[in-house]
Amino acid sequence: MYYLKKIAYFYIDGFKNMKVGKKLWLIVAIKFFIFFAILKIFFFPDILQTKFDNDTQRSNFVIQNLIKNR
């Protein structure tokens, strides 16, 4: 447990003393937001939700596609 606290304090202290690193982490966070929020909405629509009316139909479709002959 002592080593985990020591590692945590190491990273906390490191982030407090960063100058340029904070801006770089902000850029990384914005990129992740774009990847997971914006791109998902436009490029990965929920096809199962639009094609089928209930969960039973969705699950049957998924099962049939999983066990298709290859």
N, C-alpha and C positions, 0 to 999 in steps of 0.2 A: 504494500500500500504506500510505503514511503517513496518508492521509485515512481509510482504513478503521479503523486503530488508534485514531485520534483520535475517530472516531464511537463506536467500541466503548467506549473509556474514558469518554466523555461519558455514555453510557447506564448503564454500570456504576456510575460515581460518583453518578449521579442516583438509581439504585435503592438504593444504600447509605444515602443521606441522607433517604430518604422516611420519613415517620411514618404518615400516614393512607393514603398510596398503597399501602403493603404490605397493609393490611387490605382495601382495595378490590380489589387484584389477587388476593387470596385468595378473595374473593367471586366474582370473574370465573372463576377456576379451578374453583371448586365448581359454578358454573352450567354451564360447559363439560362437566364430568364428568357432571352430570345429563343434559344434552342428548345426549351421545354414548354414554353407557353405559346409564343407566337407561331412558331413553325408547326406545332401540333394542331393548332386550330385550322390552319390553312392547308397543310399537306397531309394530315393524317385524320381524316374525318371518321366518325364512329359509324362504320358501314353496317355493323350488326344492328345498331339502334334504328337505322333508317330503313333497312330491308325487312325487318321482322317486327311483329307486334308484341310478342311475349318472350319470356325467358326460355320456355320449352322449345320454341322454334329456333331460337338462337343456339341453344345447346345441341339440338339435333344437327344443325348445320355444321357446327364446329366438330362434332364427333364424326360425322360423315367425311369431312375433309381430313381429319386426322388419320382415319383408317382406310383411306383410298389406296387402291393398288398402285404401287410405284412403278 
